[in-house]
Amino acid sequence: MRICLFQSSYEESDDPLAGIDTELSDPSPYTTQHTFEHRLIHKDNANKEIDAAAAEGFDFYISFMWGSHDDLVAGIDAYPQSIKAGVLRRGEASRCSQSTGNKTFPLFVKPAKLYASMFINEKSICHNQQELEEALSALNKNLLPGRERRATTAIGDLKRPRMGKFVDEQSDGGVADDIVVQEFIDGEEYMVTVIQMHNIPVPLTPCKVRFPPGGTRTTKNFLTQELKFHPDLGTELVDEQSLGSLCTRLQDTAVAAFVANSMWENDLPIKHTFPGGHRAIINIFIANYALRHKPSNVSRRISQVSDAYDRLAETYDAFVEQHTGFPAIMADLVDSYRFAGSVLDLGCATGLFRHKLHVEPMGSCNGTTTPKDQLVGVDVSRGMVERCRASGRYDDVLLGSIQDILPAPSTYDHIVCLSILHFLTAPELFLVLARCFQLARLSLTLSMDEIPRNHAQGPDVAVGLFMESLSQIDEVMVFGIPPGWQL
């Protein structure tokens, strides 16, 4: 795909980060699958620049614009034009909880909606009422220019008839709706990256912030604006086992924040723990967009496959036995590898894999056994699912596409995915592979069909219906083997 990247431009801007934030957000070092082109968007000329980019006809658009209404660079003010031009979709507005009136010191005072620890310094921690009033007064003064810009901006909900009075009231030393006062809890600082996979938020391994020597105070570390751009500031992946229950609590809290703010990336956990790395992340973003905003295109392809296999369901077992080498492949798999424990069979059809497991003895995998053997099947064809359920071979059989079902957070000892990957687009393939590696505890078994280019789109001779198929062997090879896995 040819992908356009919208970037906030600092040109002709007095924004405080103009001389600090000098690198553009750029996914291109992580993949050769797509080409990326940057388009700098200026706040005063955003509409024309976005329309010009839309006229270039990119395949996909990603926005890295970050400016708020108060800022001097393009961001939220430019999104209405992006939506009107049809290159971006409207997301959900971020929300900020207001102060609950907590007066248990120490308290922490910060802007509610700014970025990069803007206006956060050593005096943001308040140990008594006097320090709190001084911090609020200083922050109100720093926020005044942005409030004045907001008062003169006529966009959406900012058309406030008494905005001038609002600015005066907000700057009079009180706690405004753009300021947060919260309890300060000293301790280590952690970060958790959350990736949306279709409609499921998935937390990655937490990272701990590694502060420069000396910290902010003798005993308290927190990210001031100065520290956030310090060359010695870094992050390190935590060891999930040594962190114990805190790891799960951090991940659960990150997902809860993701959901609460309707957010529907720290580089370290993606690079070292996310299956497929940055290349997979980019494709998952594209897959998410298609699944959520172009469902008719996805459902058309899924319907082609489900209709074709519905038609074949009654004679599927006999056809496979007589005309394909599939039964021999399955027999070889269960003879060579053991699938004791729970198994998820993606594209289970009528349940032939379970039939082979019944014939072959169940054993251990890597010396590990599970007390309860369980087999769950997934198939997109209602006819196949009905026959699989009737066979009694599976503990449960789910009807639906793997793009919809797989993101659900259930883990299995083994995941089997035989001869179905060619029905996926490349972005969907990366979503499915990444999620399989996340959910499989012991093994992931894949088989791929080599589809000649001239047969990629055409009628399936055996089924007699049109289905789109793509050879995904090269993409699977590029996806690679995630950390902690081996062939």
Disulfide bonds with the S-S distance in Angstrom:
none
